[in-house]
Amino acid sequence: MAKIINGAPLPNIPWQDRPAGCDDVVWRYDANPIIPRNPAKGCARVFNSAVVPWGDEYIGVFRADHTVVTPALHVGHSKDGINWEIDPTPIDWRDENGEPFASTYYYDPRVTWLEDAYYIVWCTDDHGPVLGLGKTNDFKSFTRLPNTTLPFNRNGVPFPRKVNGKYLMLNRPSDDGHTPFGNIWLSESPDLVYWGKHKLVMARGTDLWWESTKIGAGNVPIETDEGWLVFYHGVVNTCNGFVYSFGAVLLDLEDPSKVLYRGKEYLITPEKDYETTGFVPNVCFPCATLVDADTGRIAIYYGAADTYVALAFTTVDDVVKYLKENHQ
């Protein structure tokens, strides 16, 4: 059986057993979506967000598209990881000197504990989309650090520890528009300031239509004894626009630019009303996972139709078994 490395017990992980008669690798929470429209004053839609344990409860950084459509980052609180309260006021970013640091937009955050603080990576504006970096210890005060990339880049996903003495981040070079292309790259840094030695991890699956247009990393990688487990979105361009599904991949523990097993098929594709209908139809976009190291249970948070937050479940063992038996 696959096992979690360097994980912690999470006995109160959000969880729902696999439905009777279901043989899917990943199954949806039957009360989705867990965050509806207009969840806080001024926030029209919350989606594509990041969640972490916080004592016996949960906290997160959430993408909130305001009623003027501009996206910002807000803190959210939950006792059970399912029912959330979204702070109505956006995060007040301060630079390393304590001065206000503002940007035009902030979206699709990922959050992980890394050595001494919770680090946040998100897409922001600096003459085009770039990957911003910040940190917090209490989710009340937030320090803005230097950008990690030049324009244009999206889908920044930090690793939860150094590998061979270097900080690592998955990312997707892009363009200034809606990016009708895209592959996943790995970048490294000695200090979280200077990033380089970029390596291609995997390219869009041109032979697999569900991910033939572009791909992008989702959750902070989960360290298992079989490799780094990452859920990623894949996009196909249809006659009616993009369709976002998500699958999974295992990366080598010592060199995560090496793919060990990459699933042939999507694990979740837009099927439910809250996934097919919304501000941007036909989107399932994974951004965060919670993991219980004792049981191997995984709760997957994903954005649905760029309108809602939804929840799905699986186990490390189920996904690793699937990848070994159904890889490209």
Disulfide bonds with the S-S distance in Angstrom:
none
